[in-house]
Amino acid sequence: MTDPVLSIRDLCVEIPTRTGVVKPVDGVSYDIAKGEILGVVGESGAGKSMAGNAIIGLLNRPAHISGGEIWLNGHRIDTLKGDRVRRLRGKEIGMVFQDPLTSLNPLLSIGDQLAETMMTHLPISRAEAHNRAIAALKEVGIPGAAERIGSYPHEFSGGMRQRVVIALALCAEPSLVIADEPTTALDVSVQAQIISLLKQLCRERGTAIMLITHDMGVIAEAADRVAVMYAGRLAELGPVRDVLTQPQHPYTHGLMASTPLAAQKQRRLHQIPGAMPRLDQMPEGCAFHPRCPHAQEKCRHAPLPATATAGGRAACWFPLLAEAAQ
Amino acid sequence: MLAFIIRRIGQSILVLLIVGLVAFSMFRFVGDPIDNMLGQERTIEDVERLRSQLGLDQPFPVQYFRFLQGAAQGNFGVSYRQGRPVSEIIRERAPATLELAAVSGIFAIVFGIALGVMTAIRRNGVAANAIMATSLIGVSLPTFLIGILLIYLFSVELGWLPSFGRGETVRLGDWWTTGFLTESGLKALILPAITLGLYQMTLIMRLVRSEMLDVLRQDYIRFAHARGLKGRVINFRHALKNTMVPVVTVIGLQLGAIIAFAIITETVFQWPGVGLLFINAIQFVDIPVMAAYLMLISVMFVGINLIVDILYIFIDPRLRADRSGAH
């Protein structure tokens, strides 16, 4: 296997607050290979987006990276400062946000926004940027791209705007795209189109994708591997089929059991009892143990095992074995 | 677009007619101009003769109608006090006020926007906080007090700048006189321009700042950062432009206010403009001058608002499509 595009090791993000320091991301490690789609799932507040923002260097103060390393194409990027981080954004790492209705500047035509992004990162003339902008819009499936290049965001539907956002994220040909809930704000019928578009474009270019979502359906459809996050920590990491069909971490298992399936008629959806702990009230030991049906004495005190040591994919002292997980 | 402008001009004319009507109905309470025009030794006959000569014996709708008739032809009548055509007097005085208003307007807009952007971008900086604190003074002190304080400091104590008048002026063309071309004219402009523009500047600054802070939190600014655009481009091309619709609205109103409220500044600095003319006209119940001044100010207000409305369309593409259907 070749070197991964993105490699994060023990990434920690801290936010100092009045009552103490909280860690929304706590010791997360994973790699994404060229052309691979890594799905990152978890509840709201699990630290998925925070990790994405840390990678692209867009943490809002006072949040900051407090430990670990981020490597992109063999270069360490978490130590870069100022203008060098900016040049990375858009050029090496593209980002797609959740809400296409608010991601685009309402006062600039989409052509202008595409051209300014390309001209920031590539040594091209305005005329060439214009032509490339049309090509980029064509690629993301905007009908009549040449005529619509001068249109403003409000003249597009939500799905079309998300296509424009994807064109913007990919226009400087980054090697990694961080898609932060790219389909959450869209109609279900449009979601599938956007996901398959993202998949197709990245396969063509060999772009790695970090797909952040809380939608298991999107993960099942798009991702090659999946990272399950819980309370800022990685709960489970592995190939998507294995994780979804044979979850080893009790949290993943609970998450899967609480995903509605149209094929099966369920009387009542499974619920994981309790709620994710607040970041300033993290329990000792495994963060999930208060809600875990399999928790034992060891889980309450011993620090969490690293993923690998548990003999499987899950960061759990007692991973569910294949037969135990139904 | 054209239909929109034509309709707005129609609305503007209606506004002007109403302003004139209100003004005329109020003039009757200001006093009787005849008292000032004739001396102590007047007879009843003199009074009646002058009254009918000026048309003041007519009911006020008739007076108003006659005024409109004249005004439409550019004839605002003859000043009761000076005995000269009002249009001539105003033409003589207007350059002083317009130059003063232009300088303070530019001062207010340039510094207001620049400081507003600066305090928004570095909102936790020492300089930004100092400017914000100082700006409270600009908002809360009355204009005449600022004028007097400036005169005290720069004219009386330091002796750098003149405390009244317009300095030397140069005649340009038929009737325009300018203070821009002489040293004393420029010096004389500084204090009144700051006095007149300070309030507007702080107002624009505080508005730009709060709008900027709001815009900087928007998703498209985050996305612009994520696209790797330069900070300068994001702040000015993306953020500042998005603050412009409310800011232009307020700037438009404030420009009108600068011209209209030049009265106070002109009084403090004895600036020979139309504001001072108006104050003197009120004391003398010089109805033609008051009427012409009020109409002039309303024309400016209405005109500026029309320009602001047209500017919206240039700034915000979302207003272009169905503009003719709005209002």
Interface residues (C-beta under 8 A of the other chain):
Chain A: I56 L58 R86 R87 L88 R89 G90 K91 G94 M95 F97 D99 T102 S103 L104 N105 P106 L107 L108 S109 E116 T117 T120 H121 Y152 H154 V165 L168 A169 A172
Chain B: Q218 D219 Y220 R222 F223 A224 H225 A226 R227 G228 L229 K230 G231 V233 R237 H238 K241 N242 I315 D316 P317 R318
